[in-house]
């Protein structure tokens, strides 16, 4: 019996961005789809056709909490995606690709507790020739 990998769903985090409060759950991609996504993303960001990029996102989108101007939920579908600003959709794609690439949050700042190491206090300058002989 072979190994069957579990498919991942990414819960995208928009904390600290212009889209704070946005919640998006989206499925990952296989390697071929990931390559295609980057090709479509590069083309869209260069001012080209964004249709392939948005279709790919729509097929993987599980849920989101986007509402229209009448406080009605926007469906997590290709038609729903097309009703939103391109900036929002590209922010979702950027968060999605970052999550899939495994880029983690910045590391915690270094600890200020504890003592300095002794190695940092050992003088490293060259001894004068009169002391060395």
PyMOL commands that place a pseudoatom at each C-alpha (Angstrom):
pseudoatom trace, name=CA, resn=UNK, resi=1, chain=A, elem=C, hetatm=0, pos=[0.000, 0.000, 0.000]
pseudoatom trace, name=CA, resn=UNK, resi=2, chain=A, elem=C, hetatm=0, pos=[1.352, 3.421, -0.992]
pseudoatom trace, name=CA, resn=UNK, resi=3, chain=A, elem=C, hetatm=0, pos=[1.523, 6.729, 0.781]
pseudoatom trace, name=CA, resn=UNK, resi=4, chain=A, elem=C, hetatm=0, pos=[-1.302, 9.131, 0.033]
pseudoatom trace, name=CA, resn=UNK, resi=5, chain=A, elem=C, hetatm=0, pos=[-0.328, 12.717, 0.992]
pseudoatom trace, name=CA, resn=UNK, resi=6, chain=A, elem=C, hetatm=0, pos=[-2.904, 14.908, 2.666]
pseudoatom trace, name=CA, resn=UNK, resi=7, chain=A, elem=C, hetatm=0, pos=[-3.984, 17.993, 0.744]
pseudoatom trace, name=CA, resn=UNK, resi=8, chain=A, elem=C, hetatm=0, pos=[-3.358, 21.214, 2.593]
pseudoatom trace, name=CA, resn=UNK, resi=9, chain=A, elem=C, hetatm=0, pos=[-5.758, 24.106, 3.109]
pseudoatom trace, name=CA, resn=UNK, resi=10, chain=A, elem=C, hetatm=0, pos=[-4.126, 27.449, 3.886]
pseudoatom trace, name=CA, resn=UNK, resi=11, chain=A, elem=C, hetatm=0, pos=[-5.846, 29.930, 6.195]
pseudoatom trace, name=CA, resn=UNK, resi=12, chain=A, elem=C, hetatm=0, pos=[-4.373, 33.191, 4.973]
pseudoatom trace, name=CA, resn=UNK, resi=13, chain=A, elem=C, hetatm=0, pos=[-3.479, 35.900, 7.465]
pseudoatom trace, name=CA, resn=UNK, resi=14, chain=A, elem=C, hetatm=0, pos=[-3.907, 39.571, 6.533]
pseudoatom trace, name=CA, resn=UNK, resi=15, chain=A, elem=C, hetatm=0, pos=[-3.036, 41.008, 9.955]
pseudoatom trace, name=CA, resn=UNK, resi=16, chain=A, elem=C, hetatm=0, pos=[-1.162, 44.281, 9.650]
pseudoatom trace, name=CA, resn=UNK, resi=17, chain=A, elem=C, hetatm=0, pos=[-2.110, 44.835, 6.002]
pseudoatom trace, name=CA, resn=UNK, resi=18, chain=A, elem=C, hetatm=0, pos=[-4.673, 46.999, 4.211]
pseudoatom trace, name=CA, resn=UNK, resi=19, chain=A, elem=C, hetatm=0, pos=[-6.933, 43.918, 4.286]
pseudoatom trace, name=CA, resn=UNK, resi=20, chain=A, elem=C, hetatm=0, pos=[-6.951, 43.363, 8.051]
pseudoatom trace, name=CA, resn=UNK, resi=21, chain=A, elem=C, hetatm=0, pos=[-10.045, 41.318, 8.934]
pseudoatom trace, name=CA, resn=UNK, resi=22, chain=A, elem=C, hetatm=0, pos=[-10.109, 39.450, 5.614]
pseudoatom trace, name=CA, resn=UNK, resi=23, chain=A, elem=C, hetatm=0, pos=[-10.295, 35.694, 6.129]
pseudoatom trace, name=CA, resn=UNK, resi=24, chain=A, elem=C, hetatm=0, pos=[-9.475, 33.366, 3.260]
pseudoatom trace, name=CA, resn=UNK, resi=25, chain=A, elem=C, hetatm=0, pos=[-9.175, 29.572, 3.202]
pseudoatom trace, name=CA, resn=UNK, resi=26, chain=A, elem=C, hetatm=0, pos=[-7.678, 28.189, 0.020]
pseudoatom trace, name=CA, resn=UNK, resi=27, chain=A, elem=C, hetatm=0, pos=[-6.349, 24.795, -1.092]
pseudoatom trace, name=CA, resn=UNK, resi=28, chain=A, elem=C, hetatm=0, pos=[-2.749, 24.247, -2.069]
pseudoatom trace, name=CA, resn=UNK, resi=29, chain=A, elem=C, hetatm=0, pos=[-1.555, 23.301, -5.525]
pseudoatom trace, name=CA, resn=UNK, resi=30, chain=A, elem=C, hetatm=0, pos=[0.416, 20.445, -6.968]
pseudoatom trace, name=CA, resn=UNK, resi=31, chain=A, elem=C, hetatm=0, pos=[3.826, 21.335, -8.393]
pseudoatom trace, name=CA, resn=UNK, resi=32, chain=A, elem=C, hetatm=0, pos=[2.621, 21.816, -11.972]
pseudoatom trace, name=CA, resn=UNK, resi=33, chain=A, elem=C, hetatm=0, pos=[-0.227, 24.069, -10.854]
pseudoatom trace, name=CA, resn=UNK, resi=34, chain=A, elem=C, hetatm=0, pos=[2.194, 26.045, -8.673]
pseudoatom trace, name=CA, resn=UNK, resi=35, chain=A, elem=C, hetatm=0, pos=[4.445, 26.693, -11.685]
pseudoatom trace, name=CA, resn=UNK, resi=36, chain=A, elem=C, hetatm=0, pos=[1.420, 27.709, -13.772]
pseudoatom trace, name=CA, resn=UNK, resi=37, chain=A, elem=C, hetatm=0, pos=[0.266, 30.035, -10.983]
pseudoatom trace, name=CA, resn=UNK, resi=38, chain=A, elem=C, hetatm=0, pos=[3.593, 31.877, -10.956]
pseudoatom trace, name=CA, resn=UNK, resi=39, chain=A, elem=C, hetatm=0, pos=[3.507, 32.237, -14.744]
pseudoatom trace, name=CA, resn=UNK, resi=40, chain=A, elem=C, hetatm=0, pos=[-0.038, 33.648, -14.582]
pseudoatom trace, name=CA, resn=UNK, resi=41, chain=A, elem=C, hetatm=0, pos=[0.866, 35.908, -11.622]
pseudoatom trace, name=CA, resn=UNK, resi=42, chain=A, elem=C, hetatm=0, pos=[3.926, 37.304, -13.422]
pseudoatom trace, name=CA, resn=UNK, resi=43, chain=A, elem=C, hetatm=0, pos=[1.845, 38.023, -16.519]
pseudoatom trace, name=CA, resn=UNK, resi=44, chain=A, elem=C, hetatm=0, pos=[-0.943, 39.715, -14.504]
pseudoatom trace, name=CA, resn=UNK, resi=45, chain=A, elem=C, hetatm=0, pos=[1.506, 41.855, -12.526]
pseudoatom trace, name=CA, resn=UNK, resi=46, chain=A, elem=C, hetatm=0, pos=[3.150, 42.935, -15.791]
pseudoatom trace, name=CA, resn=UNK, resi=47, chain=A, elem=C, hetatm=0, pos=[-0.192, 44.329, -16.921]
pseudoatom trace, name=CA, resn=UNK, resi=48, chain=A, elem=C, hetatm=0, pos=[-1.229, 41.254, -18.863]
pseudoatom trace, name=CA, resn=UNK, resi=49, chain=A, elem=C, hetatm=0, pos=[-4.342, 39.113, -18.712]
pseudoatom trace, name=CA, resn=UNK, resi=50, chain=A, elem=C, hetatm=0, pos=[-5.284, 38.176, -15.139]
pseudoatom trace, name=CA, resn=UNK, resi=51, chain=A, elem=C, hetatm=0, pos=[-8.026, 35.746, -16.174]
pseudoatom trace, name=CA, resn=UNK, resi=52, chain=A, elem=C, hetatm=0, pos=[-5.935, 32.558, -15.807]
pseudoatom trace, name=CA, resn=UNK, resi=53, chain=A, elem=C, hetatm=0, pos=[-4.690, 33.686, -12.423]
pseudoatom trace, name=CA, resn=UNK, resi=54, chain=A, elem=C, hetatm=0, pos=[-8.201, 34.407, -11.129]
pseudoatom trace, name=CA, resn=UNK, resi=55, chain=A, elem=C, hetatm=0, pos=[-9.615, 31.155, -12.512]
pseudoatom trace, name=CA, resn=UNK, resi=56, chain=A, elem=C, hetatm=0, pos=[-6.862, 29.191, -10.786]
pseudoatom trace, name=CA, resn=UNK, resi=57, chain=A, elem=C, hetatm=0, pos=[-7.592, 31.008, -7.519]
pseudoatom trace, name=CA, resn=UNK, resi=58, chain=A, elem=C, hetatm=0, pos=[-11.337, 30.398, -7.895]
pseudoatom trace, name=CA, resn=UNK, resi=59, chain=A, elem=C, hetatm=0, pos=[-10.867, 26.646, -8.339]
pseudoatom trace, name=CA, resn=UNK, resi=60, chain=A, elem=C, hetatm=0, pos=[-8.872, 26.421, -5.108]
pseudoatom trace, name=CA, resn=UNK, resi=61, chain=A, elem=C, hetatm=0, pos=[-10.837, 28.933, -2.984]
pseudoatom trace, name=CA, resn=UNK, resi=62, chain=A, elem=C, hetatm=0, pos=[-12.617, 27.182, -0.110]
pseudoatom trace, name=CA, resn=UNK, resi=63, chain=A, elem=C, hetatm=0, pos=[-14.121, 30.181, 1.679]
pseudoatom trace, name=CA, resn=UNK, resi=64, chain=A, elem=C, hetatm=0, pos=[-13.742, 33.877, 2.395]
pseudoatom trace, name=CA, resn=UNK, resi=65, chain=A, elem=C, hetatm=0, pos=[-15.581, 36.493, 4.401]
pseudoatom trace, name=CA, resn=UNK, resi=66, chain=A, elem=C, hetatm=0, pos=[-15.959, 39.118, 1.644]
pseudoatom trace, name=CA, resn=UNK, resi=67, chain=A, elem=C, hetatm=0, pos=[-19.222, 41.072, 1.554]
pseudoatom trace, name=CA, resn=UNK, resi=68, chain=A, elem=C, hetatm=0, pos=[-20.638, 43.419, -1.063]
pseudoatom trace, name=CA, resn=UNK, resi=69, chain=A, elem=C, hetatm=0, pos=[-21.844, 47.003, -0.504]
pseudoatom trace, name=CA, resn=UNK, resi=70, chain=A, elem=C, hetatm=0, pos=[-25.225, 45.664, 0.674]
pseudoatom trace, name=CA, resn=UNK, resi=71, chain=A, elem=C, hetatm=0, pos=[-23.582, 43.529, 3.400]
pseudoatom trace, name=CA, resn=UNK, resi=72, chain=A, elem=C, hetatm=0, pos=[-24.317, 40.351, 1.444]
pseudoatom trace, name=CA, resn=UNK, resi=73, chain=A, elem=C, hetatm=0, pos=[-21.705, 37.593, 1.208]
pseudoatom trace, name=CA, resn=UNK, resi=74, chain=A, elem=C, hetatm=0, pos=[-19.788, 37.489, -2.063]
pseudoatom trace, name=CA, resn=UNK, resi=75, chain=A, elem=C, hetatm=0, pos=[-19.662, 33.886, -3.288]
pseudoatom trace, name=CA, resn=UNK, resi=76, chain=A, elem=C, hetatm=0, pos=[-16.233, 32.227, -3.218]
pseudoatom trace, name=CA, resn=UNK, resi=77, chain=A, elem=C, hetatm=0, pos=[-16.473, 31.570, -6.957]
pseudoatom trace, name=CA, resn=UNK, resi=78, chain=A, elem=C, hetatm=0, pos=[-14.917, 32.919, -10.138]
pseudoatom trace, name=CA, resn=UNK, resi=79, chain=A, elem=C, hetatm=0, pos=[-17.916, 35.220, -10.632]
pseudoatom trace, name=CA, resn=UNK, resi=80, chain=A, elem=C, hetatm=0, pos=[-17.571, 36.446, -7.039]
pseudoatom trace, name=CA, resn=UNK, resi=81, chain=A, elem=C, hetatm=0, pos=[-13.857, 37.038, -7.474]
pseudoatom trace, name=CA, resn=UNK, resi=82, chain=A, elem=C, hetatm=0, pos=[-14.476, 39.089, -10.622]
pseudoatom trace, name=CA, resn=UNK, resi=83, chain=A, elem=C, hetatm=0, pos=[-16.656, 41.546, -8.654]
pseudoatom trace, name=CA, resn=UNK, resi=84, chain=A, elem=C, hetatm=0, pos=[-13.725, 42.528, -6.420]
pseudoatom trace, name=CA, resn=UNK, resi=85, chain=A, elem=C, hetatm=0, pos=[-10.901, 45.000, -7.002]
pseudoatom trace, name=CA, resn=UNK, resi=86, chain=A, elem=C, hetatm=0, pos=[-7.863, 43.478, -8.649]
pseudoatom trace, name=CA, resn=UNK, resi=87, chain=A, elem=C, hetatm=0, pos=[-5.702, 44.747, -5.756]
pseudoatom trace, name=CA, resn=UNK, resi=88, chain=A, elem=C, hetatm=0, pos=[-7.663, 42.592, -3.294]
pseudoatom trace, name=CA, resn=UNK, resi=89, chain=A, elem=C, hetatm=0, pos=[-7.387, 39.523, -5.503]
pseudoatom trace, name=CA, resn=UNK, resi=90, chain=A, elem=C, hetatm=0, pos=[-3.655, 40.039, -6.006]
pseudoatom trace, name=CA, resn=UNK, resi=91, chain=A, elem=C, hetatm=0, pos=[-3.189, 40.455, -2.237]
pseudoatom trace, name=CA, resn=UNK, resi=92, chain=A, elem=C, hetatm=0, pos=[-4.898, 37.082, -1.780]
pseudoatom trace, name=CA, resn=UNK, resi=93, chain=A, elem=C, hetatm=0, pos=[-2.700, 35.484, -4.452]
pseudoatom trace, name=CA, resn=UNK, resi=94, chain=A, elem=C, hetatm=0, pos=[0.438, 36.969, -2.866]
pseudoatom trace, name=CA, resn=UNK, resi=95, chain=A, elem=C, hetatm=0, pos=[-0.532, 35.681, 0.597]
pseudoatom trace, name=CA, resn=UNK, resi=96, chain=A, elem=C, hetatm=0, pos=[-1.391, 32.299, -0.928]
pseudoatom trace, name=CA, resn=UNK, resi=97, chain=A, elem=C, hetatm=0, pos=[1.912, 31.915, -2.775]
pseudoatom trace, name=CA, resn=UNK, resi=98, chain=A, elem=C, hetatm=0, pos=[3.835, 33.054, 0.307]
pseudoatom trace, name=CA, resn=UNK, resi=99, chain=A, elem=C, hetatm=0, pos=[2.017, 30.465, 2.431]
pseudoatom trace, name=CA, resn=UNK, resi=100, chain=A, elem=C, hetatm=0, pos=[2.690, 27.694, -0.083]
pseudoatom trace, name=CA, resn=UNK, resi=101, chain=A, elem=C, hetatm=0, pos=[6.361, 28.646, -0.351]
pseudoatom trace, name=CA, resn=UNK, resi=102, chain=A, elem=C, hetatm=0, pos=[6.635, 28.120, 3.396]
pseudoatom trace, name=CA, resn=UNK, resi=103, chain=A, elem=C, hetatm=0, pos=[7.942, 31.582, 4.220]
pseudoatom trace, name=CA, resn=UNK, resi=104, chain=A, elem=C, hetatm=0, pos=[7.475, 31.885, 7.930]
pseudoatom trace, name=CA, resn=UNK, resi=105, chain=A, elem=C, hetatm=0, pos=[6.940, 34.931, 10.084]
pseudoatom trace, name=CA, resn=UNK, resi=106, chain=A, elem=C, hetatm=0, pos=[10.024, 36.863, 11.210]
pseudoatom trace, name=CA, resn=UNK, resi=107, chain=A, elem=C, hetatm=0, pos=[11.975, 35.310, 14.037]
pseudoatom trace, name=CA, resn=UNK, resi=108, chain=A, elem=C, hetatm=0, pos=[11.414, 36.494, 17.585]
pseudoatom trace, name=CA, resn=UNK, resi=109, chain=A, elem=C, hetatm=0, pos=[13.882, 39.171, 18.709]
pseudoatom trace, name=CA, resn=UNK, resi=110, chain=A, elem=C, hetatm=0, pos=[16.948, 37.912, 20.521]
pseudoatom trace, name=CA, resn=UNK, resi=111, chain=A, elem=C, hetatm=0, pos=[16.626, 37.400, 24.236]
pseudoatom trace, name=CA, resn=UNK, resi=112, chain=A, elem=C, hetatm=0, pos=[17.921, 40.200, 26.449]
pseudoatom trace, name=CA, resn=UNK, resi=113, chain=A, elem=C, hetatm=0, pos=[17.997, 37.951, 29.504]
pseudoatom trace, name=CA, resn=UNK, resi=114, chain=A, elem=C, hetatm=0, pos=[21.058, 36.094, 30.665]
pseudoatom trace, name=CA, resn=UNK, resi=115, chain=A, elem=C, hetatm=0, pos=[24.732, 36.908, 30.716]
pseudoatom trace, name=CA, resn=UNK, resi=116, chain=A, elem=C, hetatm=0, pos=[27.017, 37.777, 27.836]
pseudoatom trace, name=CA, resn=UNK, resi=117, chain=A, elem=C, hetatm=0, pos=[29.359, 35.059, 26.670]
pseudoatom trace, name=CA, resn=UNK, resi=118, chain=A, elem=C, hetatm=0, pos=[32.965, 35.197, 27.795]
pseudoatom trace, name=CA, resn=UNK, resi=119, chain=A, elem=C, hetatm=0, pos=[34.215, 34.969, 24.209]
pseudoatom trace, name=CA, resn=UNK, resi=120, chain=A, elem=C, hetatm=0, pos=[32.850, 38.451, 23.527]
pseudoatom trace, name=CA, resn=UNK, resi=121, chain=A, elem=C, hetatm=0, pos=[34.996, 39.952, 26.320]
pseudoatom trace, name=CA, resn=UNK, resi=122, chain=A, elem=C, hetatm=0, pos=[38.376, 38.422, 25.355]
pseudoatom trace, name=CA, resn=UNK, resi=123, chain=A, elem=C, hetatm=0, pos=[40.669, 41.067, 23.772]
pseudoatom trace, name=CA, resn=UNK, resi=124, chain=A, elem=C, hetatm=0, pos=[41.538, 40.174, 20.181]
pseudoatom trace, name=CA, resn=UNK, resi=125, chain=A, elem=C, hetatm=0, pos=[44.191, 42.798, 19.299]
pseudoatom trace, name=CA, resn=UNK, resi=126, chain=A, elem=C, hetatm=0, pos=[47.702, 41.744, 18.367]
pseudoatom trace, name=CA, resn=UNK, resi=127, chain=A, elem=C, hetatm=0, pos=[50.243, 41.981, 21.191]
pseudoatom trace, name=CA, resn=UNK, resi=128, chain=A, elem=C, hetatm=0, pos=[53.060, 44.450, 20.709]
pseudoatom trace, name=CA, resn=UNK, resi=129, chain=A, elem=C, hetatm=0, pos=[56.415, 42.949, 19.724]
pseudoatom trace, name=CA, resn=UNK, resi=130, chain=A, elem=C, hetatm=0, pos=[57.987, 43.986, 23.054]
pseudoatom trace, name=CA, resn=UNK, resi=131, chain=A, elem=C, hetatm=0, pos=[55.452, 41.901, 24.989]
pseudoatom trace, name=CA, resn=UNK, resi=132, chain=A, elem=C, hetatm=0, pos=[55.478, 38.950, 22.643]
pseudoatom trace, name=CA, resn=UNK, resi=133, chain=A, elem=C, hetatm=0, pos=[59.232, 38.178, 23.035]
for i in range(1, 133): cmd.bond("trace and resi %d" % i, "trace and resi %d" % (i + 1))
show_as sticks, trace
zoom trace
